[in-house]
Amino acid sequence: MGCFRHARPSIAKQRYGNWEVEQNIHLLYLLPFSVNPYDSSSGKYCREMLQKVQGQRGWVGEEIMDDPIRLACPSGELFNPVLTMGTQVSCLLVISHFFQLLFKPLGQPGPVAQILAGFVLGPSGLSHIDKVKKFFFQNFAIDYYETMALYARIIIMFLIGLEMDFPYLRRNFRVASIIAGGSSLVCTIFAIAVTSFIYEETGAHGSAVMMALTVAVILANTASPIVVRLAAELKFASSDVGRLAISSSLIGDVYAVVLLIIISRNKHKYDFSLWIMLSIVYFIIVVAVIVLNMYVANWLNRRNRNQKYLKNTEIFGLLAIVIVAATTLETMGFSSIIACLIIGSMFPRGGKAARTLLIKLSYSVHNFILPIYFGYSGFRADVTFINSFRNFAIVVIVILLSIGGKITGTLAACVYLKIPLNEGVLLAFLMNLKGHVDLLTLTIGLENKVMSSNTFYNLMMAAVVINSLIWGPLIAFIVKRESDVLGYRHIAFESQNPESELRVLACVHGPRPVATMVGLIAASKGAENVSVSPYLMHLIELPEKSKTNLMYHQKEEDELSDDDDYGGNDVVEINDAVDIFSAETGVMIHQVKVVSPYATMYADVCDYAEEIRASIIILPFHKHQRIDGKLESGKEGIRTTNQKVLRHASCSVAVLIDRGLTAGASYTSSSESLQHVATLFFGGPDDREALGFSRRLGMHHHVNLTIIRFLHTSARRQTMGVNIAQKEEDVFMAISDHEAENNADSAALTDFYNRYVTTGQVGYVEKHVENGADTASALRDMADIYSMFVVGKGGREHSILTTGMSDWEECPELGKVGDLLASSDYDVSGSVLVIQHHRSSKNVNHQ
C-alpha cells in the first residue's frame, strides 16, 4: 500500500528541516497509491520520480532513495500504518501505566504520567534514537494519528458534556465567565505584546496577525480535559473550587475555539457573507442533533423498557449521530469541540440511553482514549529544537507569560469576586494547564500554512507540553498541602442555610425502598429554587473474599451484560424508579454500585460520601414492611453496616424506616396531595440536627410540617407565646442538666420559631409528659396522623422524658424514640427518619 497520499508536507519539512525539501516531498503526492518499493518495477518508478524532483529542485535525495521504507509504505504487515500506530499506542499505554505506578506514592495524577509517557516516547526521548525511530515511527502514520485525535476529541468533549454539572454552570455562569475572561484577557494582551519578538526571532513569514492569534490561543487556553481528570483524580472535582475550575476551563475553551475559527477562516478565504451562512448552518446542525438525540433516546428507552442497558448497536447509532455531525462541522471549517460539548450537555439525562452511554464511554475514555490523547500531546513535543539560547529564551518567555497572564488575570477576577486567596491561587494554577485547543491550533496553523516557521511550531509545541508537565505536579502538591481547605468539611444542618445546595447520598440494598428514598430526596430539596445533588448507591453483598467498587459510569462493557449476577433484576427496578423520578422532577440522580462484603461495606459508603462531600447519608433500615404492615427482619449484615456507618461517617447520617410514604409519589412535582410530617423535639444535638433538616422539608409546597416539642409536666404552667425566649431558662433546665446544651437547644428553637412558625409555614405543638410511659402513649396517639416522623437519634443523656423507654429497646442504633417508632409491636403507619449529627472522632470513641 502506497503512502504518499497520506504523507504531510509539514512533517517532511519538520523531519528534514528545510522548506525546499518540503515542496519536493509535496510533489510525491503524484506517485501512484499502489507503489511497492520492494517491487523492482514500482521501486524503479519511485526512483525515476525522485530523480525528476532532484533535477527540478537540485535536491540530493540519496538518503530517501536508499531507504525504501522512507519512500512508501511497504506491503508487508510489519510496517502497515494501522499496525505501526497500534504499536505506538501500545507503547504509550504501557509507559504511561508504568509512570502512574511510579508516581502513585507521590500523589501525582494520571494526566501527568500520560503526557510524560508521550514525551519520553516521542522525538524528545526514545524516538530520537535512529533505530527506534526507524522501526516504530513512520511519517505516513501521522495522518492516522490526526484522524484518531479528531475522533478522540469528539468522544472526550461529548462525554464531558454528558457528565457536566450543567445546573451548577448555569447558577455560576457569571463567576466562571469572569474568571475565564480575566485570565484570557490578560494572556491575550501579553500575546499581542510578544508576537513581534517571536515573529522576528523564529524567522517567520506570512501574517503576523495570524501568529498573534495563535500565540493568544497558546497563552490563554486551558485544557478542560486535563482539568477534569486532574480534579477527579485528586478528589476535589465535587468541591466548589473544582467545579468552578472545570466551568471556567470550559468557558475558556469557547474563547480559544473562536480564535481558532478565525485562524481557519484565513485559510479558506471565504467572504463574510458566506461565513455568516456557514455559521447559521453550524447552529442548525447542532440544534438538529440535540432534537434528534431527544427523540432517538426516548424511543430507545421505551424500546428497552425491561432491559438494564441498551444494546451495542444502539449505542453505536447514538454515537454515529454525534460523529457524523462533528465531522460535517470540521469539513465546513469549524471546530467541533464546542458543538460536541453542547450536544453532550443537552443529551436527555434520564433513562437507559444516557446511563449506558456514561457506562461505556467513561470506561473506554478514562482508560484508553484520554491516556492516548494526553500521551500524543507529549509525543509531539520535540525539545531538540531548543538547541540555542535564542530558542531557549523563546520557550521560557512563552511559559512565563502564560503563568503571569493566568495568575494575574485569575487573581484579579478572584479579588473582584471576593474569592479567598488560597482558592484563587489554586484556580490560577489549574487555569495554566494546557494541551487541548492550543495543540489543535498549532496543527491546523501548520497544515493551512498560516504559519511558515517550522521553528515556531516546534518551540510552541514544546512550551505547551513543558508547561503542563510543570503545573500538574505543582497542583497535586498544593491540593495535598491545602487539604484542610479543599478537603471535606461537614456543615451541620442546624448551621446551614436551607437555600444552599443539598448533597444527599441515599443507600439501598434492593428496589423496595427506592421509591421512598427518591421521594424523600425530592422533599428535602425544599423550595423550587434550591439545588440538590442526589446520589443513589446500590449496595450488594459480595460473599467472596474479593471486593469491587463499581460506579455505573465506570464499568466495563463485559461487566454490564443482562445476566450480570451482581444485583440481578433489582438493577432494572431501581433504574426504572430513578427514571420516573428524573422524568417528573427534572433532577438527575447519580447512581453508584458497590459490590462488597458486609464487613467492609461501611468503608465504601463513608469514603464515597466524603468524596462527593455529602451533607447527609440516608441508610435503609434492616427491617422491611410486610403486607400485613408488620416489620420483618432482613439480613443482619445490613444492620451491621448501618451501625458502622453511624460510627465512622464524616457527615450526618439518617436511618429510614420505610412504611411506604404512599410509594414516595407524594413528593414529586406532579403530585397534588399534601403530606403531613412531624418532627419530634426532645433536646440534644441530634434533635437540633433533625430540626435543621426539617427546615428544608417545611419549605416544600407538598409538605405540611409540624414541630412537636415534648416538655415535662412541670412546665405546663408556662405558655409558649410568640417569644419563647421568655421561658427558655425554666423549660430547658427541666429538659437537660447541661447549660451548654440548654443554650444550644434554646437558640435553635427560638430561631426556628421566629422564622417559620410565626409566618405560618410550619405548625408548632407542645406535648407535656411525666415520663417515658407518657411519651410512648403520646406517640401512639399520633401514630395515624402523620405519614412521616423525623426524630434525632439521642444524645440527650438520661432525659426524664424517655425514662423507662429503653426497657424494651431492640435497636440501640436508632435511639430510644426511634427504636420505639420502629418496633414491630408499635402500630405506627408512617415512615420514620432517625437522624444522627456528625460525631467527631473523639465522640465516636465514647459511643
GUVEXKE-803245 format. One line per 2 residues: number of its first residue (from 1); for each residue x, y negated, z negated of C-alpha. Coordinates in steps of 0.25 Angstrom, whole numbers, plus 2048, in hexadecimal, padded with zeros to 3 digits. Layout:
NUM	X Y Z | ... .
! end
This chain:
1	800 800 800 | 806 7F3 804 .
3	807 7E7 7FA | 809 7DA 801 .
5	7FB 7D7 802 | 7FB 7D7 7F3 .
7	809 7D0 7F1 | 809 7C2 7EC .
9	811 7B7 7F2 | 813 7B1 7E4 .
11	818 7BE 7DE | 822 7BF 7E9 .
13	827 7B1 7E6 | 828 7B4 7D7 .
15	830 7C0 7DA | 83A 7BA 7E3 .
17	839 7AC 7DE | 839 7A6 7EC .
19	82E 79E 7F3 | 833 7A2 801 .
21	832 7B1 7FD | 824 7AF 7F8 .
23	820 7AA 806 | 827 7B6 80D .
25	821 7C0 803 | 813 7BA 807 .
27	815 7BE 815 | 816 7CC 811 .
29	807 7CC 810 | 807 7CF 81F .
31	80D 7DD 81C | 803 7E8 81E .
33	7FC 7ED 812 | 7FF 7FB 815 .
35	80E 7F9 815 | 816 804 80F .
37	825 800 80D | 829 80F 80B .
39	824 812 819 | 82E 810 824 .
41	825 808 82E | 81E 7FF 823 .
43	82B 7FD 81C | 831 7F8 829 .
45	826 7EF 82C | 827 7E9 81E .
47	836 7E6 821 | 833 7E0 82E .
49	829 7D7 828 | 833 7D3 81D .
51	83D 7D0 828 | 834 7C7 82F .
53	831 7C0 822 | 840 7BF 820 .
55	842 7B9 82D | 838 7AF 82B .
57	83C 7AA 81D | 84A 7AE 81C .
59	848 7B6 810 | 850 7C3 80D .
61	847 7CD 808 | 850 7D9 806 .
63	84C 7DC 7F8 | 83E 7DD 7FC .
65	841 7E5 809 | 849 7EF 801 .
67	83F 7F2 7F7 | 832 7F8 7FE .
69	82A 7F7 7F1 | 82C 7E8 7F2 .
71	827 7E8 800 | 81A 7EE 7FE .
73	812 7F8 7F4 | 817 806 7F7 .
75	80C 810 7F9 | 812 819 7EE .
77	809 819 7E2 | 815 815 7D9 .
79	814 807 7DD | 805 806 7E0 .
81	801 7F8 7DC | 7F6 7FE 7D3 .
83	7FF 807 7CC | 80A 7FD 7CB .
85	800 7F3 7C4 | 7FB 7FF 7BB .
87	80A 801 7B7 | 80B 7F3 7B3 .
89	7FE 7F3 7AC | 802 7FF 7A4 .
91	810 7F9 7A0 | 808 7ED 79B .
93	7FF 7F4 793 | 80A 7FD 78D .
95	813 7F2 78A | 808 7E9 784 .
97	804 7F4 77B | 812 7F6 776 .
99	813 7E8 773 | 806 7E8 76C .
101	80B 7F3 763 | 818 7EC 761 .
103	811 7DF 75D | 805 7E4 755 .
105	80D 7E4 748 | 810 7D5 74B .
107	801 7D2 74D | 803 7CE 75C .
109	7F7 7CE 765 | 7F6 7D7 771 .
111	7F6 7CC 77C | 804 7C8 777 .
113	809 7D6 779 | 802 7D8 786 .
115	808 7CB 78C | 815 7CF 787 .
117	814 7DC 78E | 812 7D6 79B .
119	81D 7CC 798 | 827 7D8 795 .
121	822 7E0 7A1 | 822 7D4 7AB .
123	82D 7CC 7B2 | 832 7C7 7A5 .
125	835 7D5 7A0 | 835 7E3 7A5 .
127	832 7E0 7B4 | 83E 7D6 7B4 .
129	846 7E3 7B6 | 847 7E7 7C4 .
131	843 7F6 7C3 | 837 7F3 7BA .
133	833 7E8 7C4 | 834 7F1 7D0 .
135	82D 7FD 7CA | 821 7F6 7C3 .
137	81F 7E8 7C9 | 81C 7E7 7D7 .
139	817 7DA 7DD | 80B 7E0 7E4 .
141	805 7E3 7D7 | 803 7D4 7D3 .
143	7F6 7D3 7DB | 7F1 7DF 7D3 .
145	7F5 7D9 7C6 | 7EE 7CC 7CA .
147	7E1 7D3 7CE | 7E2 7DB 7C1 .
149	7E4 7CE 7B9 | 7D8 7C8 7C0 .
151	7CF 7D3 7BC | 7D5 7D3 7AE .
153	7D1 7C4 7AD | 7C3 7C7 7B1 .
155	7C1 7D2 7A7 | 7C8 7CB 79C .
157	7C0 7BE 79D | 7B3 7C5 79F .
159	7B6 7CD 792 | 7BA 7C0 78B .
161	7AD 7BA 78F | 7A5 7C7 78B .
163	7AC 7C7 77D | 7AC 7B7 77B .
165	7A4 7B1 76F | 79C 7A8 778 .
167	793 7A3 76D | 7A0 79E 766 .
169	7A5 798 772 | 798 791 774 .
171	798 78C 766 | 7A6 787 766 .
173	7A8 783 775 | 7AB 775 771 .
175	7B6 779 767 | 7BC 783 770 .
177	7BC 779 77C | 7C3 76E 774 .
179	7CE 778 770 | 7CF 77D 77E .
181	7CE 76F 785 | 7D8 769 77B .
183	7E3 773 77E | 7E1 774 78D .
185	7E1 764 78E | 7EE 763 787 .
187	7F4 76E 78F | 7EF 768 79C .
189	7F5 75B 799 | 803 762 796 .
191	801 769 7A3 | 800 75D 7AB .
193	80C 757 7A4 | 815 762 7A6 .
195	811 766 7B4 | 81B 75D 7BB .
197	826 762 7B4 | 823 771 7B6 .
199	820 76D 7C5 | 82E 768 7C7 .
201	836 772 7BF | 82F 77E 7C6 .
203	831 779 7D4 | 822 77A 7D7 .
205	81C 776 7E4 | 80D 772 7E6 .
207	803 76B 7DE | 807 766 7D0 .
209	7F9 764 7CC | 7F6 773 7CE .
211	803 776 7C6 | 7FE 76D 7BB .
213	7F0 774 7BB | 7F8 782 7BA .
215	800 77C 7AE | 7F4 777 7A7 .
217	7EE 785 7A8 | 7FA 78B 7A3 .
219	7FB 782 797 | 7EC 781 794 .
221	7E7 78F 796 | 7E4 798 78A .
223	7E4 7A7 78D | 7D6 7AB 788 .
225	7D8 7BA 789 | 7E5 7B9 781 .
227	7DE 7B0 777 | 7D2 7BA 776 .
229	7DB 7C6 774 | 7E5 7BF 76A .
231	7D9 7BB 761 | 7D3 7C9 762 .
233	7E0 7D0 75E | 7E4 7C6 753 .
235	7D5 7C7 74E | 7D1 7B9 74E .
237	7C8 7B9 75A | 7BC 7B8 751 .
239	7C1 7AC 749 | 7BD 79E 74D .
241	7CC 79B 751 | 7CC 7A8 75A .
243	7BE 7A5 761 | 7C2 796 763 .
245	7CF 79A 769 | 7C8 7A4 773 .
247	7BD 79A 776 | 7C8 78F 779 .
249	7D1 798 781 | 7C5 79C 78A .
251	7C1 78D 78C | 7D0 78A 78F .
253	7CF 795 79A | 7C4 78D 7A1 .
255	7CD 781 7A1 | 7D8 789 7A7 .
257	7CF 790 7B1 | 7CA 783 7B6 .
259	7D9 77F 7B9 | 7DB 78C 7BF .
261	7CF 78A 7C9 | 7D5 77C 7CD .
263	7E3 783 7D0 | 7DC 78D 7D8 .
265	7D4 783 7DF | 7E0 77C 7E4 .
267	7E4 789 7EC | 7D6 78C 7F2 .
269	7D5 77D 7F7 | 7C6 77D 7F6 .
271	7BF 770 7F7 | 7B8 76A 7EB .
273	7AA 76E 7F1 | 7AE 77C 7F3 .
275	7B3 77D 7E5 | 7A6 778 7DF .
277	79F 782 7E7 | 7A8 78D 7E3 .
279	7A6 789 7D4 | 797 78A 7D6 .
281	799 798 7DB | 7A2 79B 7D0 .
283	797 796 7C6 | 78C 79E 7CD .
285	795 7AB 7CD | 797 7AA 7BE .
287	789 7A7 7BB | 784 7B3 7C5 .
289	78D 7BD 7BE | 788 7B8 7B0 .
291	77A 7BA 7B4 | 77D 7C7 7BB .
293	784 7CD 7AF | 778 7CA 7A7 .
295	76E 7D1 7B0 | 778 7DD 7B2 .
297	77C 7DE 7A3 | 76D 7DE 79F .
299	76A 7E9 7A9 | 775 7F2 7A5 .
301	771 7F0 796 | 763 7F5 79A .
303	768 800 7A3 | 771 806 798 .
305	768 804 78C | 76B 811 786 .
307	77A 811 789 | 785 80C 780 .
309	78C 805 78B | 78C 802 79A .
311	792 80B 7A4 | 79F 809 7AA .
313	799 806 7B8 | 790 7FB 7B2 .
315	79C 7F5 7AB | 7A3 7F4 7B8 .
317	797 7EE 7BE | 797 7E3 7B4 .
319	7A6 7E0 7B5 | 7A5 7E1 7C4 .
321	79B 7D5 7C4 | 7A5 7CD 7BC .
323	7B2 7D1 7C4 | 7AB 7CE 7D2 .
325	7A6 7C0 7CD | 7B4 7BD 7C7 .
327	7BC 7C1 7D4 | 7B2 7B9 7DC .
329	7B5 7AD 7D4 | 7C4 7B0 7D5 .
331	7C2 7B1 7E4 | 7BC 7A3 7E4 .
333	7C8 79D 7DE | 7C3 79D 7D0 .
335	7C8 7A3 7C3 | 7BE 7AE 7BE .
337	7C3 7AC 7AF | 7B9 7A3 7AA .
339	7AE 7AA 7B2 | 7B1 7B7 7AC .
341	7B1 7B1 79E | 7A3 7AB 7A1 .
343	79D 7B7 7A7 | 7A2 7BF 79B .
345	79D 7B6 791 | 78F 7B5 797 .
347	78E 7C4 799 | 782 7CA 791 .
349	787 7CD 783 | 77D 7D7 77E .
351	77B 7E5 784 | 783 7F1 789 .
353	789 7E9 794 | 791 7DF 78C .
355	794 7E9 782 | 79A 7F3 78C .
357	7A2 7E8 793 | 7A8 7E4 786 .
359	7AC 7F2 782 | 7B2 7F6 78F .
361	7B8 7E9 793 | 7BE 7E6 785 .
363	7C6 7F3 785 | 7CC 7F2 792 .
365	7CF 7E3 792 | 7D5 7E3 784 .
367	7DD 7F0 786 | 7E1 7EF 795 .
369	7DD 7E2 79C | 7E2 7D8 792 .
371	7EF 7DF 790 | 7F2 7E0 79F .
373	7ED 7D1 7A1 | 7F6 7CC 796 .
375	801 7D5 79A | 800 7D0 7A8 .
377	801 7C1 7A3 | 80E 7C5 79C .
379	813 7CD 7A8 | 812 7C1 7B2 .
381	81C 7B8 7A9 | 82A 7B8 7AF .
383	833 7B1 7A5 | 83F 7B4 7AE .
385	83B 7A7 7B5 | 83F 7A0 7A8 .
387	84D 7A0 7AD | 851 792 7AB .
389	850 787 7A1 | 846 77F 7AA .
391	83D 78B 7AB | 83E 78E 79C .
393	83B 77F 799 | 82E 780 7A2 .
395	829 78D 79B | 82C 787 78D .
397	825 779 791 | 819 780 796 .
399	818 789 789 | 81A 77D 780 .
401	810 774 788 | 805 77F 787 .
403	808 781 778 | 808 772 776 .
405	7FB 770 77E | 7F3 77B 778 .
407	7F7 777 769 | 7F5 768 76B .
409	7E8 769 772 | 7E2 774 769 .
411	7E7 76E 75C | 7E1 760 761 .
413	7D4 767 764 | 7D4 76E 757 .
415	7D7 761 74F | 7CB 75B 756 .
417	7C2 767 753 | 7C7 768 745 .
419	7CC 776 746 | 7D7 77A 73B .
421	7E5 778 73F | 7E9 787 73E .
423	7DD 78B 746 | 7E1 781 751 .
425	7EF 785 751 | 7EB 794 754 .
427	7E1 78F 75F | 7EC 787 765 .
429	7F5 793 765 | 7EA 79C 76B .
431	7E8 792 776 | 7F6 793 77A .
433	7F4 7A2 77F | 7F6 7A3 78E .
435	7F6 7AD 799 | 7E8 7AD 7A0 .
437	7E3 7A1 7A9 | 7F1 79B 7A9 .
439	7F7 7A8 7AF | 7EC 7A9 7B9 .
441	7EE 79A 7BD | 7FD 79D 7C0 .
443	7FA 7A9 7C8 | 7EF 7A2 7D1 .
445	7F8 796 7D2 | 804 79E 7D7 .
447	7FB 7A6 7E1 | 7F4 79A 7E6 .
449	801 793 7E8 | 7FC 788 7DE .
451	80A 789 7D8 | 816 78B 7E1 .
453	820 78D 7D6 | 823 79B 7D2 .
455	82B 796 7C6 | 81F 78E 7C1 .
457	817 79B 7C2 | 821 7A4 7BA .
459	824 799 7B0 | 816 796 7AD .
461	813 7A5 7AC | 81E 7A7 7A2 .
463	81A 79B 79A | 80B 7A1 799 .
465	80F 7AF 794 | 81A 7AA 78B .
467	810 7A0 785 | 806 7AC 781 .
469	812 7B5 77C | 815 7A9 772 .
471	808 7A6 76D | 802 7B4 76C .
473	80B 7B8 760 | 80A 7A9 75A .
475	7FB 7AA 75A | 7FC 7B8 753 .
477	805 7B2 749 | 7FC 7A6 746 .
479	7F0 7AF 745 | 7F7 7B8 73B .
481	7FC 7AC 733 | 7EF 7A5 733 .
483	7E7 7B2 72F | 7E1 7AA 723 .
485	7DB 7A0 72D | 7D8 7A9 739 .
487	7D4 7B5 730 | 7C7 7BA 72B .
489	7C1 7B0 721 | 7B4 7B4 71C .
491	7AA 7A9 718 | 79F 7AD 70F .
493	790 7AB 714 | 78E 7A2 707 .
495	798 799 70D | 795 79A 71C .
497	78D 790 724 | 781 798 728 .
499	782 792 736 | 790 797 738 .
501	794 7A3 741 | 790 7B0 73B .
503	798 7BD 73D | 792 7CA 73A .
505	797 7D8 73A | 78C 7E2 739 .
507	78F 7F1 738 | 787 7FC 73C .
509	789 80B 73B | 77D 80E 745 .
511	772 808 74C | 768 808 741 .
513	76C 7FA 73A | 770 7F3 747 .
515	762 7EC 749 | 762 7E7 73B .
517	771 7E3 73C | 76F 7DB 748 .
519	762 7D5 743 | 76A 7D0 736 .
521	775 7CA 73F | 76A 7C2 746 .
523	764 7BE 739 | 771 7BA 733 .
525	774 7B1 73F | 76B 7A7 738 .
527	768 79B 741 | 768 79C 750 .
529	774 793 752 | 77D 79B 749 .
531	787 7A4 750 | 789 7B3 74C .
533	793 7BD 750 | 78E 7CB 74C .
535	796 7D7 74D | 790 7E5 74C .
537	799 7F0 748 | 795 7FF 74B .
539	79B 807 740 | 79D 816 744 .
541	7A3 821 73B | 7B0 828 741 .
543	7B1 835 739 | 7BF 838 73F .
545	7CC 832 73A | 7CE 829 745 .
547	7C7 81B 745 | 7C4 811 751 .
549	7BF 803 751 | 7B8 800 75E .
551	7B1 7F3 762 | 7A7 7F5 76C .
553	7AF 7EC 775 | 7BC 7F3 773 .
555	7B9 801 776 | 7BE 809 782 .
557	7B4 80E 78C | 7B7 81D 789 .
559	7B2 81A 77B | 7A5 814 780 .
561	79E 820 786 | 790 822 783 .
563	794 82F 77C | 79D 828 772 .
565	79C 82F 765 | 79E 822 75D .
567	791 81C 75A | 789 825 763 .
569	77B 81F 767 | 77C 816 75C .
571	784 80D 765 | 779 80B 76F .
573	76E 808 764 | 778 7FE 75D .
575	77B 7F7 76B | 76C 7F6 76E .
577	769 7F0 761 | 774 7E6 763 .
579	770 7E3 771 | 762 7E0 76D .
581	767 7D6 762 | 770 7CF 76C .
583	765 7CE 777 | 75B 7C8 76D .
585	765 7BF 765 | 770 7BC 76F .
587	77A 7BF 765 | 786 7C9 769 .
589	789 7D3 75F | 798 7D8 760 .
591	798 7E7 75E | 7A3 7EF 758 .
593	7A4 7FE 756 | 7AC 804 74B .
595	7AF 813 74A | 7B6 816 73D .
597	7B5 820 731 | 7AD 81A 725 .
599	7B9 81A 71D | 7BF 80E 725 .
601	7B3 809 72C | 7B3 7FD 722 .
603	7C0 7F8 727 | 7BB 7F7 735 .
605	7AF 7EF 730 | 7B7 7E6 728 .
607	7C3 7E4 732 | 7B9 7E0 73D .
609	7B1 7D7 734 | 7BE 7D0 731 .
611	7C2 7CF 740 | 7B5 7C9 744 .
613	7B4 7C0 738 | 7A7 7C5 733 .
615	79E 7BD 72A | 797 7CA 725 .
617	797 7D9 727 | 78A 7E0 727 .
619	78A 7EF 724 | 77F 7F9 725 .
621	77A 800 718 | 77E 80E 718 .
623	76F 812 716 | 765 811 721 .
625	756 810 720 | 74D 81C 723 .
627	73F 81C 72A | 739 81C 71C .
629	740 80F 718 | 74A 816 70E .
631	759 814 710 | 761 821 713 .
633	770 822 711 | 779 823 71D .
635	788 827 71D | 790 824 711 .
637	79B 81F 71A | 792 813 71D .
639	791 80F 70F | 7A0 811 70C .
641	7A3 808 718 | 799 7FD 712 .
643	7A0 7FE 705 | 7AE 7FC 70A .
645	7AA 7F0 713 | 7A3 7E9 708 .
647	7B1 7EB 700 | 7BA 7E7 70B .
649	7B3 7DD 715 | 7B8 7CF 717 .
651	7AB 7C9 718 | 79D 7CA 713 .
653	796 7D8 714 | 787 7DB 715 .
655	781 7E9 714 | 774 7EA 71B .
657	769 7F4 716 | 761 7F5 723 .
659	752 7F7 721 | 74E 7F2 72F .
661	74D 7E3 72F | 742 7E7 73A .
663	74E 7EC 742 | 754 7DF 741 .
665	74C 7D9 74D | 746 7CE 744 .
667	754 7C7 744 | 755 7C6 753 .
669	751 7B9 75A | 745 7C0 761 .
671	73E 7C4 755 | 734 7BB 74F .
673	732 7C2 741 | 737 7BC 734 .
675	740 7C4 72B | 73F 7C2 71C .
677	74D 7C3 716 | 750 7C2 707 .
679	75E 7BE 701 | 75F 7C3 6F2 .
681	768 7BA 6EA | 76D 7BE 6DC .
683	77A 7B7 6DC | 788 7BA 6DF .
685	792 7B9 6EB | 78B 7C4 6F3 .
687	77D 7BD 6F1 | 783 7B0 6F5 .
689	789 7B7 702 | 77B 7BD 705 .
691	775 7AF 703 | 77F 7A9 70D .
693	77C 7B4 717 | 76D 7B1 715 .
695	76E 7A3 719 | 770 7A8 727 .
697	764 7B1 726 | 75C 7A6 721 .
699	75F 79D 72E | 75A 7A8 737 .
701	74C 7A4 73C | 746 7B2 73B .
703	74B 7B4 72C | 743 7AF 720 .
705	74E 7AF 715 | 74A 7AF 706 .
707	755 7AE 6FB | 751 7B6 6EF .
709	758 7B1 6E3 | 758 7BB 6D7 .
711	759 7B4 6C9 | 758 7B8 6BB .
713	74B 7B6 6B4 | 752 7AC 6AA .
715	752 7A3 6B6 | 743 7A4 6B8 .
717	740 796 6B2 | 74A 790 6BB .
719	743 78A 6C8 | 74A 78B 6D5 .
721	746 77E 6DC | 74E 777 6E7 .
723	75A 774 6DF | 75F 781 6DA .
725	76C 77B 6D5 | 763 776 6C8 .
727	762 784 6C3 | 76F 78B 6C9 .
729	776 78C 6BC | 76C 793 6B4 .
731	768 79D 6BF | 775 7A1 6C3 .
733	77A 7A2 6B5 | 76F 7AD 6B4 .
735	774 7B4 6C0 | 783 7B4 6BF .
737	78D 7B3 6B4 | 798 7AD 6BD .
739	797 79E 6BE | 79E 79E 6CC .
741	794 7A8 6D2 | 789 79F 6CC .
743	78E 793 6D3 | 790 79A 6E0 .
745	782 7A0 6DF | 77C 793 6DC .
747	783 78B 6E7 | 77F 796 6F1 .
749	771 796 6ED | 770 787 6EC .
751	775 784 6FA | 76D 78F 700 .
753	760 78A 6F9 | 762 77B 6FD .
755	766 77F 70B | 75C 78A 70F .
757	751 78B 704 | 74D 77C 703 .
759	74C 77B 712 | 742 787 713 .
761	74C 790 71B | 74D 79B 710 .
763	744 79F 705 | 748 7A0 6F6 .
765	743 7A9 6EC | 747 7AC 6DD .
767	745 7B9 6D6 | 746 7B9 6C7 .
769	74A 7C7 6C1 | 74F 7CC 6B4 .
771	758 7D8 6B8 | 75B 7E1 6C3 .
773	74E 7E8 6C2 | 746 7DB 6C4 .
775	74F 7D9 6D0 | 74C 7E6 6D6 .
777	73E 7E4 6D4 | 73E 7D6 6DB .
779	746 7DC 6E7 | 73B 7E7 6E8 .
781	730 7DD 6E9 | 736 7D6 6F5 .
783	73A 7E3 6FC | 730 7E2 707 .
785	730 7D3 708 | 73E 7D1 70F .
787	744 7D8 71B | 752 7D6 716 .
789	759 7D3 709 | 766 7CC 708 .
791	76E 7CE 6FB | 77C 7CD 6F6 .
793	783 7DA 6F2 | 786 7D5 6E4 .
795	792 7CE 6DE | 788 7C9 6D3 .
797	78F 7D1 6C8 | 785 7D6 6BD .
799	779 7CE 6C0 | 76D 7CF 6B7 .
801	764 7CF 6C3 | 769 7DC 6C8 .
803	76C 7E3 6BB | 768 7F2 6BC .
805	767 7F2 6CB | 774 7FA 6CC .
807	76E 805 6C5 | 768 80B 6D2 .
809	773 805 6DB | 776 80E 6E7 .
811	77F 806 6F0 | 788 7FC 6E8 .
813	78E 7F6 6F5 | 780 7EF 6F6 .
815	780 7E9 6E8 | 774 7EB 6DE .
817	76A 7E3 6E6 | 76E 7E8 6F4 .
819	76E 7F7 6EF | 760 7F5 6E9 .
821	75A 7F0 6F6 | 761 7FB 6FE .
823	75D 806 6F5 | 755 811 6FB .
825	74B 811 6F0 | 749 802 6F1 .
827	73D 7FF 6FA | 743 7F3 702 .
829	73E 7F1 710 | 748 7E6 714 .
831	757 7E8 718 | 762 7E3 70E .
833	76E 7DC 711 | 779 7DD 706 .
835	784 7D2 707 | 791 7D2 700 .
837	79A 7C6 701 | 7A9 7C7 705 .
839	7B1 7CE 6FA | 7BF 7C9 6F9 .
841	7CA 7D4 6F7 | 7CA 7D0 6E8 .
843	7BC 7D2 6E6 | 7BB 7DF 6EE .
845	7C4 7E6 6E4 | 7BA 7E3 6DA .
847	7AE 7E8 6E1 .
! end
